[in-house]
Amino acid sequence: MEQSVLLTEEIERGENPGDAIPGYDGVVYKARRNNRAVPGGARKGYRFIYCIHPPDQATMLSVYSKTEQEDISDSEIAELLKDAEYRLGLE
């Protein structure tokens, strides 16, 4: 994948970049992107946690750098998704 392609552009094309996070029926994804300021490629870069829900709407749940936060817990993801569903009136 060409690095200059924005995550939002991929999502708008109907792609679901990244990996589906288990336990969320293919609704929540984690995409990795390089942080040019930090050597180590995507492995040391940014993490974008987003959901596709309803099927035609993408919502960013979290963005973090691996240099500042090692990982995001399942409970944090669940809480972020619950908050997003509430804000979108999907509960």
PDB file of N, CA, C and O in Angstrom:
ATOM      1  N   MET A   1       0.850  -1.184   0.000  1.00  0.00           N
ATOM      2  CA  MET A   1       0.000   0.000   0.000  1.00  0.00           C
ATOM      3  C   MET A   1       0.888   1.236   0.000  1.00  0.00           C
ATOM      4  O   MET A   1       1.868   1.307   0.742  1.00  0.00           O
ATOM      5  N   GLU A   2       0.547   2.187  -0.818  1.00  0.00           N
ATOM      6  CA  GLU A   2       1.281   3.438  -0.872  1.00  0.00           C
ATOM      7  C   GLU A   2       0.986   4.242   0.392  1.00  0.00           C
ATOM      8  O   GLU A   2      -0.171   4.455   0.755  1.00  0.00           O
ATOM      9  N   GLN A   3       2.056   4.682   1.053  1.00  0.00           N
ATOM     10  CA  GLN A   3       1.913   5.355   2.336  1.00  0.00           C
ATOM     11  C   GLN A   3       1.181   6.682   2.231  1.00  0.00           C
ATOM     12  O   GLN A   3       0.572   7.127   3.204  1.00  0.00           O
ATOM     13  N   SER A   4       1.231   7.327   1.059  1.00  0.00           N
ATOM     14  CA  SER A   4       0.601   8.641   0.938  1.00  0.00           C
ATOM     15  C   SER A   4      -0.920   8.567   0.891  1.00  0.00           C
ATOM     16  O   SER A   4      -1.586   9.594   1.015  1.00  0.00           O
ATOM     17  N   VAL A   5      -1.483   7.373   0.714  1.00  0.00           N
ATOM     18  CA  VAL A   5      -2.931   7.219   0.709  1.00  0.00           C
ATOM     19  C   VAL A   5      -3.433   7.378   2.138  1.00  0.00           C
ATOM     20  O   VAL A   5      -2.978   6.686   3.049  1.00  0.00           O
ATOM     21  N   LEU A   6      -4.365   8.286   2.319  1.00  0.00           N
ATOM     22  CA  LEU A   6      -4.904   8.534   3.649  1.00  0.00           C
ATOM     23  C   LEU A   6      -5.858   7.418   4.061  1.00  0.00           C
ATOM     24  O   LEU A   6      -6.546   6.827   3.229  1.00  0.00           O
ATOM     25  N   LEU A   7      -5.882   7.152   5.332  1.00  0.00           N
ATOM     26  CA  LEU A   7      -6.788   6.155   5.881  1.00  0.00           C
ATOM     27  C   LEU A   7      -8.229   6.491   5.521  1.00  0.00           C
ATOM     28  O   LEU A   7      -9.006   5.609   5.155  1.00  0.00           O
ATOM     29  N   THR A   8      -8.581   7.761   5.624  1.00  0.00           N
ATOM     30  CA  THR A   8      -9.961   8.162   5.310  1.00  0.00           C
ATOM     31  C   THR A   8     -10.300   7.897   3.853  1.00  0.00           C
ATOM     32  O   THR A   8     -11.439   7.550   3.540  1.00  0.00           O
ATOM     33  N   GLU A   9      -9.332   8.053   2.956  1.00  0.00           N
ATOM     34  CA  GLU A   9      -9.579   7.783   1.537  1.00  0.00           C
ATOM     35  C   GLU A   9      -9.856   6.297   1.311  1.00  0.00           C
ATOM     36  O   GLU A   9     -10.734   5.937   0.526  1.00  0.00           O
ATOM     37  N   GLU A  10      -9.114   5.448   1.994  1.00  0.00           N
ATOM     38  CA  GLU A  10      -9.339   4.006   1.870  1.00  0.00           C
ATOM     39  C   GLU A  10     -10.739   3.638   2.366  1.00  0.00           C
ATOM     40  O   GLU A  10     -11.441   2.851   1.730  1.00  0.00           O
ATOM     41  N   ILE A  11     -11.131   4.202   3.486  1.00  0.00           N
ATOM     42  CA  ILE A  11     -12.450   3.907   4.046  1.00  0.00           C
ATOM     43  C   ILE A  11     -13.545   4.412   3.121  1.00  0.00           C
ATOM     44  O   ILE A  11     -14.549   3.729   2.916  1.00  0.00           O
ATOM     45  N   GLU A  12     -13.361   5.605   2.560  1.00  0.00           N
ATOM     46  CA  GLU A  12     -14.355   6.155   1.629  1.00  0.00           C
ATOM     47  C   GLU A  12     -14.523   5.275   0.392  1.00  0.00           C
ATOM     48  O   GLU A  12     -15.604   5.236  -0.195  1.00  0.00           O
ATOM     49  N   ARG A  13     -13.472   4.576  -0.006  1.00  0.00           N
ATOM     50  CA  ARG A  13     -13.549   3.664  -1.159  1.00  0.00           C
ATOM     51  C   ARG A  13     -14.218   2.345  -0.792  1.00  0.00           C
ATOM     52  O   ARG A  13     -14.379   1.470  -1.642  1.00  0.00           O
ATOM     53  N   GLY A  14     -14.605   2.202   0.460  1.00  0.00           N
ATOM     54  CA  GLY A  14     -15.277   0.975   0.886  1.00  0.00           C
ATOM     55  C   GLY A  14     -14.328  -0.095   1.388  1.00  0.00           C
ATOM     56  O   GLY A  14     -14.741  -1.226   1.644  1.00  0.00           O
ATOM     57  N   GLU A  15     -13.059   0.255   1.530  1.00  0.00           N
ATOM     58  CA  GLU A  15     -12.093  -0.691   2.076  1.00  0.00           C
ATOM     59  C   GLU A  15     -12.146  -0.612   3.600  1.00  0.00           C
ATOM     60  O   GLU A  15     -12.604   0.381   4.165  1.00  0.00           O
ATOM     61  N   ASN A  16     -11.685  -1.646   4.239  1.00  0.00           N
ATOM     62  CA  ASN A  16     -11.558  -1.657   5.700  1.00  0.00           C
ATOM     63  C   ASN A  16     -10.103  -1.921   6.026  1.00  0.00           C
ATOM     64  O   ASN A  16      -9.735  -3.049   6.353  1.00  0.00           O
ATOM     65  N   PRO A  17      -9.254  -0.874   5.938  1.00  0.00           N
ATOM     66  CA  PRO A  17      -7.829  -1.081   6.180  1.00  0.00           C
ATOM     67  C   PRO A  17      -7.550  -1.497   7.612  1.00  0.00           C
ATOM     68  O   PRO A  17      -8.255  -1.107   8.542  1.00  0.00           O
ATOM     69  N   GLY A  18      -6.514  -2.292   7.767  1.00  0.00           N
ATOM     70  CA  GLY A  18      -6.132  -2.758   9.088  1.00  0.00           C
ATOM     71  C   GLY A  18      -6.694  -4.133   9.371  1.00  0.00           C
ATOM     72  O   GLY A  18      -7.097  -4.862   8.464  1.00  0.00           O
ATOM     73  N   ASP A  19      -6.712  -4.467  10.631  1.00  0.00           N
ATOM     74  CA  ASP A  19      -7.185  -5.777  11.067  1.00  0.00           C
ATOM     75  C   ASP A  19      -8.471  -5.622  11.854  1.00  0.00           C
ATOM     76  O   ASP A  19      -8.609  -4.712  12.672  1.00  0.00           O
ATOM     77  N   ALA A  20      -9.420  -6.529  11.596  1.00  0.00           N
ATOM     78  CA  ALA A  20     -10.639  -6.553  12.406  1.00  0.00           C
ATOM     79  C   ALA A  20     -10.249  -6.989  13.822  1.00  0.00           C
ATOM     80  O   ALA A  20      -9.483  -7.937  13.999  1.00  0.00           O
ATOM     81  N   ILE A  21     -10.776  -6.297  14.812  1.00  0.00           N
ATOM     82  CA  ILE A  21     -10.502  -6.648  16.199  1.00  0.00           C
ATOM     83  C   ILE A  21     -11.501  -7.717  16.624  1.00  0.00           C
ATOM     84  O   ILE A  21     -12.710  -7.495  16.554  1.00  0.00           O
ATOM     85  N   PRO A  22     -11.009  -8.876  17.065  1.00  0.00           N
ATOM     86  CA  PRO A  22     -11.905  -9.975  17.443  1.00  0.00           C
ATOM     87  C   PRO A  22     -12.913  -9.563  18.507  1.00  0.00           C
ATOM     88  O   PRO A  22     -12.614  -8.777  19.407  1.00  0.00           O
ATOM     89  N   GLY A  23     -14.110 -10.114  18.380  1.00  0.00           N
ATOM     90  CA  GLY A  23     -15.145  -9.871  19.369  1.00  0.00           C
ATOM     91  C   GLY A  23     -16.127  -8.775  18.994  1.00  0.00           C
ATOM     92  O   GLY A  23     -17.067  -8.503  19.741  1.00  0.00           O
ATOM     93  N   TYR A  24     -15.920  -8.143  17.843  1.00  0.00           N
ATOM     94  CA  TYR A  24     -16.791  -7.034  17.436  1.00  0.00           C
ATOM     95  C   TYR A  24     -17.432  -7.279  16.077  1.00  0.00           C
ATOM     96  O   TYR A  24     -17.826  -6.329  15.401  1.00  0.00           O
ATOM     97  N   ASP A  25     -17.542  -8.532  15.669  1.00  0.00           N
ATOM     98  CA  ASP A  25     -18.243  -8.933  14.445  1.00  0.00           C
ATOM     99  C   ASP A  25     -17.814  -8.131  13.221  1.00  0.00           C
ATOM    100  O   ASP A  25     -18.658  -7.755  12.407  1.00  0.00           O
ATOM    101  N   GLY A  26     -16.533  -7.866  13.081  1.00  0.00           N
ATOM    102  CA  GLY A  26     -16.029  -7.160  11.914  1.00  0.00           C
ATOM    103  C   GLY A  26     -16.439  -5.707  11.852  1.00  0.00           C
ATOM    104  O   GLY A  26     -16.460  -5.120  10.770  1.00  0.00           O
ATOM    105  N   VAL A  27     -16.764  -5.113  12.984  1.00  0.00           N
ATOM    106  CA  VAL A  27     -17.209  -3.718  13.035  1.00  0.00           C
ATOM    107  C   VAL A  27     -16.073  -2.787  13.464  1.00  0.00           C
ATOM    108  O   VAL A  27     -16.047  -1.627  13.051  1.00  0.00           O
ATOM    109  N   VAL A  28     -15.130  -3.273  14.288  1.00  0.00           N
ATOM    110  CA  VAL A  28     -14.050  -2.442  14.816  1.00  0.00           C
ATOM    111  C   VAL A  28     -12.722  -2.920  14.223  1.00  0.00           C
ATOM    112  O   VAL A  28     -12.433  -4.116  14.177  1.00  0.00           O
ATOM    113  N   TYR A  29     -11.922  -1.942  13.768  1.00  0.00           N
ATOM    114  CA  TYR A  29     -10.653  -2.235  13.112  1.00  0.00           C
ATOM    115  C   TYR A  29      -9.523  -1.446  13.738  1.00  0.00           C
ATOM    116  O   TYR A  29      -9.724  -0.364  14.289  1.00  0.00           O
ATOM    117  N   LYS A  30      -8.301  -2.024  13.639  1.00  0.00           N
ATOM    118  CA  LYS A  30      -7.083  -1.315  14.045  1.00  0.00           C
ATOM    119  C   LYS A  30      -6.186  -1.221  12.820  1.00  0.00           C
ATOM    120  O   LYS A  30      -5.765  -2.236  12.266  1.00  0.00           O
ATOM    121  N   ALA A  31      -5.897   0.009  12.402  1.00  0.00           N
ATOM    122  CA  ALA A  31      -5.000   0.246  11.282  1.00  0.00           C
ATOM    123  C   ALA A  31      -3.700   0.833  11.812  1.00  0.00           C
ATOM    124  O   ALA A  31      -3.699   1.624  12.756  1.00  0.00           O
ATOM    125  N   ARG A  32      -2.604   0.440  11.198  1.00  0.00           N
ATOM    126  CA  ARG A  32      -1.285   0.929  11.592  1.00  0.00           C
ATOM    127  C   ARG A  32      -0.741   1.833  10.496  1.00  0.00           C
ATOM    128  O   ARG A  32      -0.911   1.558   9.308  1.00  0.00           O
ATOM    129  N   ARG A  33      -0.086   2.909  10.905  1.00  0.00           N
ATOM    130  CA  ARG A  33       0.545   3.826   9.951  1.00  0.00           C
ATOM    131  C   ARG A  33       1.884   4.276  10.510  1.00  0.00           C
ATOM    132  O   ARG A  33       2.065   4.377  11.723  1.00  0.00           O
ATOM    133  N   ASN A  34       2.821   4.545   9.603  1.00  0.00           N
ATOM    134  CA  ASN A  34       4.141   5.036  10.001  1.00  0.00           C
ATOM    135  C   ASN A  34       4.053   6.376  10.699  1.00  0.00           C
ATOM    136  O   ASN A  34       3.167   7.188  10.433  1.00  0.00           O
ATOM    137  N   ASN A  35       4.995   6.581  11.596  1.00  0.00           N
ATOM    138  CA  ASN A  35       5.256   7.887  12.180  1.00  0.00           C
ATOM    139  C   ASN A  35       6.646   8.253  11.685  1.00  0.00           C
ATOM    140  O   ASN A  35       7.642   7.730  12.184  1.00  0.00           O
ATOM    141  N   ARG A  36       6.718   9.139  10.717  1.00  0.00           N
ATOM    142  CA  ARG A  36       7.998   9.465  10.089  1.00  0.00           C
ATOM    143  C   ARG A  36       9.021  10.017  11.077  1.00  0.00           C
ATOM    144  O   ARG A  36      10.219   9.994  10.796  1.00  0.00           O
ATOM    145  N   ALA A  37       8.572  10.506  12.215  1.00  0.00           N
ATOM    146  CA  ALA A  37       9.484  11.065  13.211  1.00  0.00           C
ATOM    147  C   ALA A  37      10.160   9.985  14.060  1.00  0.00           C
ATOM    148  O   ALA A  37      11.102  10.272  14.798  1.00  0.00           O
ATOM    149  N   VAL A  38       9.675   8.742  13.953  1.00  0.00           N
ATOM    150  CA  VAL A  38      10.186   7.659  14.787  1.00  0.00           C
ATOM    151  C   VAL A  38      10.637   6.511  13.885  1.00  0.00           C
ATOM    152  O   VAL A  38       9.825   5.984  13.124  1.00  0.00           O
ATOM    153  N   PRO A  39      11.904   6.110  13.949  1.00  0.00           N
ATOM    154  CA  PRO A  39      12.335   4.964  13.156  1.00  0.00           C
ATOM    155  C   PRO A  39      11.640   3.690  13.625  1.00  0.00           C
ATOM    156  O   PRO A  39      11.352   3.532  14.812  1.00  0.00           O
ATOM    157  N   GLY A  40      11.376   2.796  12.701  1.00  0.00           N
ATOM    158  CA  GLY A  40      10.754   1.519  13.061  1.00  0.00           C
ATOM    159  C   GLY A  40       9.521   1.212  12.257  1.00  0.00           C
ATOM    160  O   GLY A  40       8.876   0.188  12.486  1.00  0.00           O
ATOM    161  N   GLY A  41       9.166   2.087  11.299  1.00  0.00           N
ATOM    162  CA  GLY A  41       8.023   1.829  10.440  1.00  0.00           C
ATOM    163  C   GLY A  41       6.704   1.823  11.190  1.00  0.00           C
ATOM    164  O   GLY A  41       6.573   2.426  12.255  1.00  0.00           O
ATOM    165  N   ALA A  42       5.725   1.128  10.611  1.00  0.00           N
ATOM    166  CA  ALA A  42       4.386   1.084  11.200  1.00  0.00           C
ATOM    167  C   ALA A  42       4.396   0.423  12.576  1.00  0.00           C
ATOM    168  O   ALA A  42       3.542   0.709  13.416  1.00  0.00           O
ATOM    169  N   ARG A  43       5.364  -0.459  12.799  1.00  0.00           N
ATOM    170  CA  ARG A  43       5.469  -1.151  14.085  1.00  0.00           C
ATOM    171  C   ARG A  43       5.620  -0.158  15.239  1.00  0.00           C
ATOM    172  O   ARG A  43       5.132  -0.412  16.340  1.00  0.00           O
ATOM    173  N   LYS A  44       6.283   0.958  14.998  1.00  0.00           N
ATOM    174  CA  LYS A  44       6.490   1.982  16.028  1.00  0.00           C
ATOM    175  C   LYS A  44       5.640   3.225  15.774  1.00  0.00           C
ATOM    176  O   LYS A  44       5.844   4.251  16.423  1.00  0.00           O
ATOM    177  N   GLY A  45       4.695   3.147  14.845  1.00  0.00           N
ATOM    178  CA  GLY A  45       3.943   4.314  14.427  1.00  0.00           C
ATOM    179  C   GLY A  45       2.635   4.523  15.161  1.00  0.00           C
ATOM    180  O   GLY A  45       2.520   4.298  16.366  1.00  0.00           O
ATOM    181  N   TYR A  46       1.661   4.962  14.393  1.00  0.00           N
ATOM    182  CA  TYR A  46       0.344   5.310  14.931  1.00  0.00           C
ATOM    183  C   TYR A  46      -0.617   4.135  14.816  1.00  0.00           C
ATOM    184  O   TYR A  46      -0.497   3.288  13.931  1.00  0.00           O
ATOM    185  N   ARG A  47      -1.571   4.111  15.738  1.00  0.00           N
ATOM    186  CA  ARG A  47      -2.671   3.145  15.695  1.00  0.00           C
ATOM    187  C   ARG A  47      -3.964   3.942  15.579  1.00  0.00           C
ATOM    188  O   ARG A  47      -4.188   4.906  16.311  1.00  0.00           O
ATOM    189  N   PHE A  48      -4.798   3.524  14.658  1.00  0.00           N
ATOM    190  CA  PHE A  48      -6.107   4.127  14.458  1.00  0.00           C
ATOM    191  C   PHE A  48      -7.141   3.055  14.741  1.00  0.00           C
ATOM    192  O   PHE A  48      -7.177   2.028  14.063  1.00  0.00           O
ATOM    193  N   ILE A  49      -7.975   3.285  15.732  1.00  0.00           N
ATOM    194  CA  ILE A  49      -9.064   2.359  16.056  1.00  0.00           C
ATOM    195  C   ILE A  49     -10.337   3.022  15.542  1.00  0.00           C
ATOM    196  O   ILE A  49     -10.683   4.126  15.962  1.00  0.00           O
ATOM    197  N   TYR A  50     -11.034   2.341  14.627  1.00  0.00           N
ATOM    198  CA  TYR A  50     -12.242   2.918  14.055  1.00  0.00           C
ATOM    199  C   TYR A  50     -13.309   1.843  13.905  1.00  0.00           C
ATOM    200  O   TYR A  50     -13.017   0.647  13.913  1.00  0.00           O
ATOM    201  N   CYS A  51     -14.540   2.291  13.770  1.00  0.00           N
ATOM    202  CA  CYS A  51     -15.628   1.334  13.572  1.00  0.00           C
ATOM    203  C   CYS A  51     -16.407   1.693  12.316  1.00  0.00           C
ATOM    204  O   CYS A  51     -16.485   2.855  11.918  1.00  0.00           O
ATOM    205  N   ILE A  52     -16.969   0.683  11.716  1.00  0.00           N
ATOM    206  CA  ILE A  52     -17.878   0.842  10.589  1.00  0.00           C
ATOM    207  C   ILE A  52     -19.242   0.394  11.104  1.00  0.00           C
ATOM    208  O   ILE A  52     -19.546  -0.798  11.153  1.00  0.00           O
ATOM    209  N   HIS A  53     -20.056   1.375  11.488  1.00  0.00           N
ATOM    210  CA  HIS A  53     -21.352   1.045  12.104  1.00  0.00           C
ATOM    211  C   HIS A  53     -22.210   2.289  12.119  1.00  0.00           C
ATOM    212  O   HIS A  53     -21.792   3.278  12.721  1.00  0.00           O
ATOM    213  N   PRO A  54     -23.361   2.317  11.513  1.00  0.00           N
ATOM    214  CA  PRO A  54     -23.918   1.298  10.629  1.00  0.00           C
ATOM    215  C   PRO A  54     -22.993   1.048   9.447  1.00  0.00           C
ATOM    216  O   PRO A  54     -21.974   1.722   9.302  1.00  0.00           O
ATOM    217  N   PRO A  55     -23.342   0.079   8.598  1.00  0.00           N
ATOM    218  CA  PRO A  55     -22.415  -0.342   7.541  1.00  0.00           C
ATOM    219  C   PRO A  55     -21.924   0.762   6.604  1.00  0.00           C
ATOM    220  O   PRO A  55     -20.928   0.566   5.908  1.00  0.00           O
ATOM    221  N   ASP A  56     -22.571   1.874   6.568  1.00  0.00           N
ATOM    222  CA  ASP A  56     -22.165   2.942   5.643  1.00  0.00           C
ATOM    223  C   ASP A  56     -21.532   4.140   6.360  1.00  0.00           C
ATOM    224  O   ASP A  56     -21.381   5.204   5.760  1.00  0.00           O
ATOM    225  N   GLN A  57     -21.164   3.982   7.625  1.00  0.00           N
ATOM    226  CA  GLN A  57     -20.628   5.112   8.386  1.00  0.00           C
ATOM    227  C   GLN A  57     -19.389   4.687   9.170  1.00  0.00           C
ATOM    228  O   GLN A  57     -19.412   3.694   9.898  1.00  0.00           O
ATOM    229  N   ALA A  58     -18.308   5.451   9.012  1.00  0.00           N
ATOM    230  CA  ALA A  58     -17.076   5.190   9.755  1.00  0.00           C
ATOM    231  C   ALA A  58     -16.938   6.214  10.866  1.00  0.00           C
ATOM    232  O   ALA A  58     -17.215   7.397  10.670  1.00  0.00           O
ATOM    233  N   THR A  59     -16.511   5.760  12.026  1.00  0.00           N
ATOM    234  CA  THR A  59     -16.287   6.643  13.169  1.00  0.00           C
ATOM    235  C   THR A  59     -14.928   6.315  13.781  1.00  0.00           C
ATOM    236  O   THR A  59     -14.652   5.165  14.124  1.00  0.00           O
ATOM    237  N   MET A  60     -14.088   7.333  13.912  1.00  0.00           N
ATOM    238  CA  MET A  60     -12.793   7.152  14.557  1.00  0.00           C
ATOM    239  C   MET A  60     -13.026   7.056  16.061  1.00  0.00           C
ATOM    240  O   MET A  60     -13.662   7.925  16.657  1.00  0.00           O
ATOM    241  N   LEU A  61     -12.511   6.000  16.660  1.00  0.00           N
ATOM    242  CA  LEU A  61     -12.674   5.791  18.094  1.00  0.00           C
ATOM    243  C   LEU A  61     -11.457   6.253  18.885  1.00  0.00           C
ATOM    244  O   LEU A  61     -11.591   6.812  19.974  1.00  0.00           O
ATOM    245  N   SER A  62     -10.266   6.018  18.330  1.00  0.00           N
ATOM    246  CA  SER A  62      -9.049   6.385  19.038  1.00  0.00           C
ATOM    247  C   SER A  62      -7.880   6.454  18.066  1.00  0.00           C
ATOM    248  O   SER A  62      -7.831   5.718  17.080  1.00  0.00           O
ATOM    249  N   VAL A  63      -6.944   7.343  18.357  1.00  0.00           N
ATOM    250  CA  VAL A  63      -5.677   7.434  17.640  1.00  0.00           C
ATOM    251  C   VAL A  63      -4.593   7.559  18.695  1.00  0.00           C
ATOM    252  O   VAL A  63      -4.687   8.396  19.593  1.00  0.00           O
ATOM    253  N   TYR A  64      -3.565   6.729  18.587  1.00  0.00           N
ATOM    254  CA  TYR A  64      -2.465   6.842  19.541  1.00  0.00           C
ATOM    255  C   TYR A  64      -1.167   6.412  18.881  1.00  0.00           C
ATOM    256  O   TYR A  64      -1.155   5.693  17.882  1.00  0.00           O
ATOM    257  N   SER A  65      -0.087   6.872  19.468  1.00  0.00           N
ATOM    258  CA  SER A  65       1.250   6.537  18.999  1.00  0.00           C
ATOM    259  C   SER A  65       1.807   5.425  19.871  1.00  0.00           C
ATOM    260  O   SER A  65       1.648   5.449  21.091  1.00  0.00           O
ATOM    261  N   LYS A  66       2.461   4.450  19.250  1.00  0.00           N
ATOM    262  CA  LYS A  66       3.059   3.357  20.013  1.00  0.00           C
ATOM    263  C   LYS A  66       4.179   3.855  20.915  1.00  0.00           C
ATOM    264  O   LYS A  66       4.552   3.163  21.863  1.00  0.00           O
ATOM    265  N   THR A  67       4.725   5.038  20.644  1.00  0.00           N
ATOM    266  CA  THR A  67       5.763   5.583  21.526  1.00  0.00           C
ATOM    267  C   THR A  67       5.169   6.151  22.804  1.00  0.00           C
ATOM    268  O   THR A  67       5.887   6.343  23.785  1.00  0.00           O
ATOM    269  N   GLU A  68       3.858   6.425  22.809  1.00  0.00           N
ATOM    270  CA  GLU A  68       3.202   6.998  23.981  1.00  0.00           C
ATOM    271  C   GLU A  68       2.286   6.020  24.704  1.00  0.00           C
ATOM    272  O   GLU A  68       2.049   6.158  25.904  1.00  0.00           O
ATOM    273  N   GLN A  69       1.776   5.043  23.984  1.00  0.00           N
ATOM    274  CA  GLN A  69       0.850   4.069  24.574  1.00  0.00           C
ATOM    275  C   GLN A  69       1.149   2.720  23.945  1.00  0.00           C
ATOM    276  O   GLN A  69       1.150   2.591  22.721  1.00  0.00           O
ATOM    277  N   GLU A  70       1.399   1.727  24.761  1.00  0.00           N
ATOM    278  CA  GLU A  70       1.772   0.420  24.242  1.00  0.00           C
ATOM    279  C   GLU A  70       0.615  -0.265  23.515  1.00  0.00           C
ATOM    280  O   GLU A  70       0.792  -0.760  22.402  1.00  0.00           O
ATOM    281  N   ASP A  71      -0.537  -0.296  24.118  1.00  0.00           N
ATOM    282  CA  ASP A  71      -1.684  -0.970  23.517  1.00  0.00           C
ATOM    283  C   ASP A  71      -2.966  -0.382  24.075  1.00  0.00           C
ATOM    284  O   ASP A  71      -2.940   0.426  25.004  1.00  0.00           O
ATOM    285  N   ILE A  72      -4.075  -0.789  23.507  1.00  0.00           N
ATOM    286  CA  ILE A  72      -5.388  -0.370  23.996  1.00  0.00           C
ATOM    287  C   ILE A  72      -6.115  -1.640  24.432  1.00  0.00           C
ATOM    288  O   ILE A  72      -6.109  -2.642  23.718  1.00  0.00           O
ATOM    289  N   SER A  73      -6.729  -1.593  25.587  1.00  0.00           N
ATOM    290  CA  SER A  73      -7.365  -2.797  26.131  1.00  0.00           C
ATOM    291  C   SER A  73      -8.730  -3.035  25.492  1.00  0.00           C
ATOM    292  O   SER A  73      -9.345  -2.131  24.927  1.00  0.00           O
ATOM    293  N   ASP A  74      -9.173  -4.266  25.602  1.00  0.00           N
ATOM    294  CA  ASP A  74     -10.508  -4.618  25.106  1.00  0.00           C
ATOM    295  C   ASP A  74     -11.583  -3.792  25.799  1.00  0.00           C
ATOM    296  O   ASP A  74     -12.555  -3.376  25.168  1.00  0.00           O
ATOM    297  N   SER A  75     -11.409  -3.554  27.101  1.00  0.00           N
ATOM    298  CA  SER A  75     -12.420  -2.781  27.836  1.00  0.00           C
ATOM    299  C   SER A  75     -12.445  -1.329  27.360  1.00  0.00           C
ATOM    300  O   SER A  75     -13.514  -0.722  27.291  1.00  0.00           O
ATOM    301  N   GLU A  76     -11.270  -0.759  27.028  1.00  0.00           N
ATOM    302  CA  GLU A  76     -11.236   0.606  26.489  1.00  0.00           C
ATOM    303  C   GLU A  76     -11.942   0.678  25.140  1.00  0.00           C
ATOM    304  O   GLU A  76     -12.696   1.615  24.877  1.00  0.00           O
ATOM    305  N   ILE A  77     -11.697  -0.309  24.289  1.00  0.00           N
ATOM    306  CA  ILE A  77     -12.356  -0.340  22.982  1.00  0.00           C
ATOM    307  C   ILE A  77     -13.864  -0.450  23.153  1.00  0.00           C
ATOM    308  O   ILE A  77     -14.622   0.253  22.485  1.00  0.00           O
ATOM    309  N   ALA A  78     -14.297  -1.328  24.044  1.00  0.00           N
ATOM    310  CA  ALA A  78     -15.736  -1.498  24.285  1.00  0.00           C
ATOM    311  C   ALA A  78     -16.364  -0.194  24.757  1.00  0.00           C
ATOM    312  O   ALA A  78     -17.456   0.163  24.315  1.00  0.00           O
ATOM    313  N   GLU A  79     -15.686   0.518  25.646  1.00  0.00           N
ATOM    314  CA  GLU A  79     -16.205   1.788  26.152  1.00  0.00           C
ATOM    315  C   GLU A  79     -16.244   2.848  25.054  1.00  0.00           C
ATOM    316  O   GLU A  79     -17.212   3.603  24.964  1.00  0.00           O
ATOM    317  N   LEU A  80     -15.207   2.914  24.219  1.00  0.00           N
ATOM    318  CA  LEU A  80     -15.179   3.872  23.108  1.00  0.00           C
ATOM    319  C   LEU A  80     -16.300   3.592  22.116  1.00  0.00           C
ATOM    320  O   LEU A  80     -16.946   4.518  21.624  1.00  0.00           O
ATOM    321  N   LEU A  81     -16.532   2.310  21.821  1.00  0.00           N
ATOM    322  CA  LEU A  81     -17.601   1.935  20.897  1.00  0.00           C
ATOM    323  C   LEU A  81     -18.966   2.277  21.483  1.00  0.00           C
ATOM    324  O   LEU A  81     -19.835   2.789  20.777  1.00  0.00           O
ATOM    325  N   LYS A  82     -19.158   1.997  22.759  1.00  0.00           N
ATOM    326  CA  LYS A  82     -20.424   2.316  23.428  1.00  0.00           C
ATOM    327  C   LYS A  82     -20.682   3.824  23.385  1.00  0.00           C
ATOM    328  O   LYS A  82     -21.802   4.252  23.104  1.00  0.00           O
ATOM    329  N   ASP A  83     -19.662   4.625  23.661  1.00  0.00           N
ATOM    330  CA  ASP A  83     -19.788   6.088  23.613  1.00  0.00           C
ATOM    331  C   ASP A  83     -20.115   6.556  22.194  1.00  0.00           C
ATOM    332  O   ASP A  83     -20.966   7.427  22.012  1.00  0.00           O
ATOM    333  N   ALA A  84     -19.455   5.995  21.201  1.00  0.00           N
ATOM    334  CA  ALA A  84     -19.715   6.394  19.813  1.00  0.00           C
ATOM    335  C   ALA A  84     -21.146   6.038  19.413  1.00  0.00           C
ATOM    336  O   ALA A  84     -21.822   6.837  18.765  1.00  0.00           O
ATOM    337  N   GLU A  85     -21.607   4.867  19.787  1.00  0.00           N
ATOM    338  CA  GLU A  85     -22.979   4.459  19.460  1.00  0.00           C
ATOM    339  C   GLU A  85     -23.983   5.386  20.129  1.00  0.00           C
ATOM    340  O   GLU A  85     -25.004   5.729  19.534  1.00  0.00           O
ATOM    341  N   TYR A  86     -23.700   5.791  21.359  1.00  0.00           N
ATOM    342  CA  TYR A  86     -24.570   6.723  22.071  1.00  0.00           C
ATOM    343  C   TYR A  86     -24.629   8.073  21.336  1.00  0.00           C
ATOM    344  O   TYR A  86     -25.709   8.615  21.097  1.00  0.00           O
ATOM    345  N   ARG A  87     -23.445   8.604  20.984  1.00  0.00           N
ATOM    346  CA  ARG A  87     -23.378   9.902  20.289  1.00  0.00           C
ATOM    347  C   ARG A  87     -24.054   9.850  18.932  1.00  0.00           C
ATOM    348  O   ARG A  87     -24.614  10.847  18.477  1.00  0.00           O
ATOM    349  N   LEU A  88     -24.007   8.699  18.283  1.00  0.00           N
ATOM    350  CA  LEU A  88     -24.623   8.559  16.959  1.00  0.00           C
ATOM    351  C   LEU A  88     -26.099   8.155  17.028  1.00  0.00           C
ATOM    352  O   LEU A  88     -26.766   8.031  16.001  1.00  0.00           O
ATOM    353  N   GLY A  89     -26.596   7.953  18.248  1.00  0.00           N
ATOM    354  CA  GLY A  89     -27.993   7.563  18.410  1.00  0.00           C
ATOM    355  C   GLY A  89     -28.281   6.155  17.960  1.00  0.00           C
ATOM    356  O   GLY A  89     -29.374   5.873  17.468  1.00  0.00           O
ATOM    357  N   LEU A  90     -27.311   5.251  18.120  1.00  0.00           N
ATOM    358  CA  LEU A  90     -27.458   3.874  17.666  1.00  0.00           C
ATOM    359  C   LEU A  90     -27.758   2.902  18.787  1.00  0.00           C
ATOM    360  O   LEU A  90     -27.932   1.709  18.538  1.00  0.00           O
ATOM    361  N   GLU A  91     -27.822   3.380  19.998  1.00  0.00           N
ATOM    362  CA  GLU A  91     -28.097   2.491  21.134  1.00  0.00           C
ATOM    363  C   GLU A  91     -29.541   2.093  21.167  1.00  0.00           C
ATOM    364  O   GLU A  91     -29.955   1.346  22.053  1.00  0.00           O
TER     365      GLU A  91
END
